Amino acid sequence: MIEYSHEGLSFALSSPRAALRHEVVHRRRPGALHHLAFRAASRAEVDRLHDAIKAIGAAIVAPPKEYPEYTPPGYYAFFFKDPDGIKYEIVTHAKAQAQEAAAPSGR
């Protein structure tokens, strides 16, 4: 089992049961996870995380860029997959950056 922890989030990934070991993850299968998104505070953080995730060998699906077809405005993200093919997104947008800037310091 691998556990990822942060002050605001924790989740764990575990190996499958023996009977399911050879099952393939498909994000369009009913009941499956399509993808998991994590919000970053800024475009610089998205870019930094892209470089870090790329450096560990993750499969980058789409590098950081703005997605004008997504909402809210200023949607900037990259996508990658883990070794099991689960898709992840690191995203920020103008609204998130405005909220981060308005938050009281001293967190």
C-alpha positions, -999 to 999 in steps of 0.1 A, spaced: 0 0 0 11 35 -7 -3 64 12 -2 101 2 -9 126 29 -12 163 31 -27 186 57 -60 188 37 -61 154 20 -50 118 24 -56 88 2 -41 54 -2 -35 31 -32 -34 -7 -25 -26 -37 -46 -56 -56 -60 -71 -87 -45 -56 -118 -61 -88 -125 -81 -86 -90 -97 -49 -88 -102 -51 -89 -140 -81 -66 -144 -74 -35 -165 -85 -1 -153 -108 16 -178 -120 50 -169 -152 47 -190 -164 15 -173 -195 20 -151 -185 28 -115 -149 35 -124 -130 67 -117 -128 89 -148 -99 110 -134 -89 127 -102 -81 164 -102 -60 183 -77 -62 221 -75 -29 241 -75 -26 277 -62 -10 291 -94 2 284 -129 38 283 -115 28 255 -91 11 236 -120 44 239 -140 65 229 -110 44 198 -103 45 189 -140 83 190 -139 84 169 -107 59 143 -120 76 141 -153 110 136 -136 97 105 -117 86 89 -150 49 94 -150 31 91 -183 22 127 -193 -10 127 -212 -11 165 -219 15 191 -208 5 223 -190 -16 246 -211 -47 268 -209 -80 251 -218 -104 278 -229 -131 252 -235 -132 245 -198 -147 266 -170 -141 287 -151 -120 311 -172 -82 308 -169 -84 270 -167 -47 258 -168 -39 222 -163 -18 191 -172 -29 155 -172 -9 123 -164 -15 86 -157 -1 64 -130 13 29 -138 -22 14 -136 -35 38 -162 -55 60 -138 -57 96 -151 -49 126 -129 -51 163 -134 -33 192 -117 -53 224 -124 -56 260 -115 -78 288 -128 -83 325 -124 -110 320 -97 -87 297 -77 -58 321 -80 -80 350 -69 -92 330 -38 -56 321 -29 -45 358 -32 -74 369 -10 -68 343 17 -54 355 50 -17 348 54 -3 327 82 -19 294 73 
